[in-house]
Amino acid sequence: MKYNHSVILKNGIECCLRNGTECDGEAVLDNFNLTHGETDYLLTYPDENSFDAVQEGRFLKEKSESENEIEIVAIVDNAVVGTAGIKAIGSKYKLRHRAEFGISVARESWGLGLGQALTAACIECARAAGYIQLELNVVADNERALSIYKKAGFIEYGRNPKGFHSRTAGFQEVIYMRLEL
């Protein structure tokens, strides 16, 4: 799946949102390790990443060649400052209409509208891929992300009070959200 669009962030700087490619492997891996170390709201910790730069590049290549999945990179001044993507929940007939959404943004780019732009890009890609429903999980305390998702039209459909077990915060409640496309 291909995507390429530029947005102007709240600080007036241009950001390119495009599908990641094999050449982006090292930069995306570095961004993953950075973002997953900056917040306790993401699914994994940097030390749990099993990919190296070559494997990350292969993953991005597979996504760029996929007809229904994508990994979008946000580029500012030739640096990856965030990523977001959609992934099929399953290929069986009863699941084909559903995709999962994930996002991470470097702390230095928080509050600039990048999360909103990446969310909108993934919604656009999910529609183009023919999905009927886009789903995500979010830590209940992550008010900034919840605000973005609600503005985009996602609705809550359940909660898991012990959805995540944080190394520092103990159990974290996870909210399940979905968007009908």
C-alpha positions as CSV (number, residue, x, y, z in Angstrom):
1,M,0.0,0.0,0.0
2,K,1.3,3.4,-0.9
3,Y,0.8,6.7,0.9
4,N,2.5,10.1,0.5
5,H,1.2,13.3,1.9
6,S,2.7,16.5,3.5
7,V,1.2,18.3,6.5
8,I,2.2,21.5,8.2
9,L,2.6,21.0,12.0
10,K,1.5,23.4,14.6
11,N,5.0,24.8,14.8
12,G,4.9,25.7,11.1
13,I,7.3,22.9,10.0
14,E,6.4,20.6,7.1
15,C,6.1,16.9,7.9
16,C,6.1,14.2,5.2
17,L,3.9,11.2,5.9
18,R,4.7,8.3,3.6
19,N,4.8,4.6,3.6
20,G,8.1,3.3,5.1
21,T,10.5,1.5,2.8
22,E,13.3,-0.9,3.2
23,C,15.8,1.9,3.3
24,D,14.1,3.3,6.4
25,G,14.9,0.3,8.5
26,E,17.6,1.7,10.7
27,A,15.8,5.1,11.2
28,V,12.5,3.4,12.1
29,L,14.3,1.0,14.4
30,D,15.9,4.0,16.2
31,N,12.6,5.7,16.4
32,F,11.0,2.6,17.8
33,N,13.6,2.3,20.5
34,L,13.3,6.0,21.3
35,T,9.5,6.2,21.5
36,H,9.1,3.0,23.4
37,G,11.5,4.3,26.0
38,E,9.9,7.7,26.3
39,T,6.4,6.6,27.5
40,D,4.9,3.7,29.4
41,Y,1.7,3.8,27.3
42,L,3.1,1.6,24.4
43,L,2.8,-2.2,24.2
44,T,6.5,-3.0,24.5
45,Y,9.8,-1.8,26.0
46,P,12.9,-1.1,23.8
47,D,14.7,-4.1,25.2
48,E,11.8,-6.4,24.0
49,N,12.4,-5.5,20.4
50,S,13.7,-8.5,18.5
51,F,14.3,-6.8,15.2
52,D,17.6,-5.4,13.9
53,A,17.8,-2.7,11.2
54,V,17.8,-5.3,8.3
55,Q,14.7,-7.1,9.7
56,E,12.9,-3.7,10.3
57,G,13.7,-2.9,6.6
58,R,12.2,-6.2,5.5
59,F,9.1,-5.5,7.6
60,L,8.7,-2.1,6.0
61,K,9.2,-3.5,2.5
62,E,6.5,-6.1,3.1
63,K,4.1,-3.4,4.3
64,S,4.9,-1.2,1.3
65,E,4.1,-4.1,-1.0
66,S,0.9,-5.1,0.8
67,E,-2.5,-4.2,-0.6
68,N,-4.2,-3.9,2.8
69,E,-1.5,-3.1,5.4
70,I,0.8,-0.1,5.8
71,E,3.4,1.4,8.1
72,I,3.6,5.2,7.7
73,V,6.7,7.1,8.7
74,A,6.5,10.8,9.7
75,I,9.6,12.6,8.5
76,V,10.7,16.1,9.7
77,D,14.1,17.5,8.6
78,N,15.1,14.0,7.2
79,A,14.5,12.4,10.6
80,V,11.7,9.8,11.5
81,V,9.7,11.4,14.3
82,G,6.8,9.0,14.4
83,T,5.2,5.9,12.9
84,A,1.7,4.6,12.5
85,G,0.2,1.6,10.8
86,I,-2.7,-0.6,10.1
87,K,-2.6,-4.4,10.2
88,A,-5.2,-7.0,9.3
89,I,-6.7,-8.7,12.3
90,G,-7.1,-11.9,10.2
91,S,-7.5,-13.2,6.7
92,K,-10.4,-15.5,7.4
93,Y,-13.8,-14.4,6.0
94,K,-15.2,-13.5,9.4
95,L,-12.3,-11.3,10.2
96,R,-11.3,-9.7,6.9
97,H,-13.3,-6.6,7.6
98,R,-11.2,-5.6,10.6
99,A,-7.9,-3.9,11.0
100,E,-5.8,-2.9,13.9
101,F,-4.2,0.6,14.3
102,G,-1.0,1.4,16.2
103,I,1.0,4.7,16.5
104,S,4.0,6.1,18.2
105,V,5.4,9.7,18.2
106,A,8.7,11.0,19.6
107,R,8.2,13.1,22.6
108,E,9.9,16.1,20.9
109,S,7.0,16.1,18.4
110,W,4.1,15.8,21.0
111,G,1.5,18.5,20.8
112,L,2.3,19.5,17.2
113,G,-0.7,17.7,15.6
114,L,1.4,14.8,14.4
115,G,-0.7,12.2,16.2
116,Q,-3.8,13.5,14.7
117,A,-2.3,13.6,11.2
118,L,-1.0,10.0,11.5
119,T,-4.3,8.8,12.8
120,A,-6.2,10.5,9.9
121,A,-3.7,8.9,7.4
122,C,-4.2,5.4,8.8
123,I,-8.0,5.9,8.7
124,E,-7.7,7.0,5.0
125,C,-5.6,3.9,4.2
126,A,-7.9,1.6,6.1
127,R,-10.9,2.9,4.0
128,A,-8.9,2.5,0.8
129,A,-8.0,-1.1,1.7
130,G,-11.7,-1.8,2.1
131,Y,-11.8,-2.4,5.9
132,I,-15.2,-1.8,7.6
133,Q,-13.8,-1.5,11.1
134,L,-10.5,0.0,12.5
135,E,-9.6,-1.0,16.1
136,L,-7.1,0.0,18.7
137,N,-6.1,-0.4,22.4
138,V,-5.1,2.5,24.5
139,V,-4.1,2.9,28.1
140,A,-6.9,4.6,30.0
141,D,-4.5,7.2,31.6
142,N,-3.3,8.3,28.1
143,E,-5.6,11.3,27.9
144,R,-3.7,12.9,24.9
145,A,-4.2,9.8,22.8
146,L,-7.8,9.3,23.9
147,S,-8.6,12.8,22.9
148,I,-7.2,12.2,19.4
149,Y,-9.0,9.0,18.9
150,K,-12.4,10.4,20.1
151,K,-12.0,13.4,17.8
152,A,-11.4,10.9,14.9
153,G,-14.6,9.1,15.7
154,F,-13.4,6.1,17.6
155,I,-15.8,4.8,20.3
156,E,-15.0,2.7,23.4
157,Y,-16.4,-0.8,23.4
158,G,-14.8,-2.3,26.4
159,R,-12.1,-2.1,29.1
160,N,-9.6,-4.5,30.6
161,P,-8.6,-3.3,34.1
162,K,-5.3,-5.4,34.0
163,G,-4.7,-5.0,30.2
164,F,-1.0,-4.1,30.6
165,H,1.4,-4.9,33.4
166,S,3.9,-2.0,33.5
167,R,7.3,-2.4,34.9
168,T,7.0,0.9,36.8
169,A,3.2,1.6,37.2
170,G,1.9,-1.8,37.9
171,F,-1.3,-2.8,36.1
172,Q,-2.7,-0.4,33.6
173,E,-6.3,-0.4,32.4
174,V,-6.7,-0.7,28.6
175,I,-9.6,0.7,26.7
176,Y,-10.7,-1.1,23.5
177,M,-11.9,1.3,20.8
178,R,-13.2,0.9,17.3
179,L,-14.1,3.1,14.3
180,E,-16.7,2.1,11.7
181,L,-15.3,3.2,8.4
